């Protein structure tokens, strides 16, 4: 069940409540019975398992791509002899 954070507009009381997604939002402060609002903050997300990374869907190399030799470099010309 998600945890929701609320803050009172009248007395600045802050509190958290465990509520289901289908539950209605709270509207009254438990301290002063004033109006309250939901407080939204950033949430850290961790993706676990396969399928979340760029390398998870990379095609495997075929055998013809793996065994190709590198092109040979041209041979260097011999240095001239100094007499």
N, C-alpha and C positions, 0 to 999 in steps of 0.2 A: 504494500500500500504506500502511495506517495505521501511525503511530508510537505505540508504547506505552511508558509510563514505569513503571519498576519501582524499588522500594526494598527493601533487605535489612533484615530484622527484627533480625539479630544485629549486623552491623557498620555499618549505616546507609549503605552504599554505594548510590548512585543511578545508574541508567543507562537509556538508551532503546534500544528494539529495533524494527526494521521487521518486522511480522508480517502475514500475510494474516488475513482474518476467520475462515477455517476452521482456522488453526493453533491448537494447544493453548497455553494460557498457560504461561509459564516457572514453574518451582518452586524452582530452586536458584540461589544467588548465584554469579557467576563468580569472585568474589574469595575468599570464605571457605566456600562450599558450604552456607551457611545458608539458611533459608526466606526467600522473598521475597514481596512483595505488589505488586499493581498500584496505581499512584498515579493518581487521577482529578482532573482540573482542568477549569476552564471553557474552552470553546472558542468562539472568535469565528466567527460565521457571517455570510456576506454573500450576500444573495439578488440575483441578477442576472437580467435578462430581464423579459418581461411576465408579468402575472398575480400579482405579489406585493403590489401596492399597491391600496388601496381605490378609487382613481380608475381603475384598469385595467378594472374591470367595470361602470362607470357607463353607463347607457343614454344614447344620444345623444338630444338634444331633437328633437321633431318640428317641422316647419315651422309648425304652428299655435301651438305654445308660444312660438316665437321672435318672431313678428310681432304679438303682442298689445300694443296701446298701453296705457299707464298711465292709470288713471282721472283725469279732470280734477279739480283742486281747486276748491272752491266760490269764487266771486268775493267779494272783500272788499267790505263796504258802504262807500260814500263817507263821508268824515269830515264832520261837521256844520260849517257855515260859522260862523265867529265874527264877530259884528257889532259 
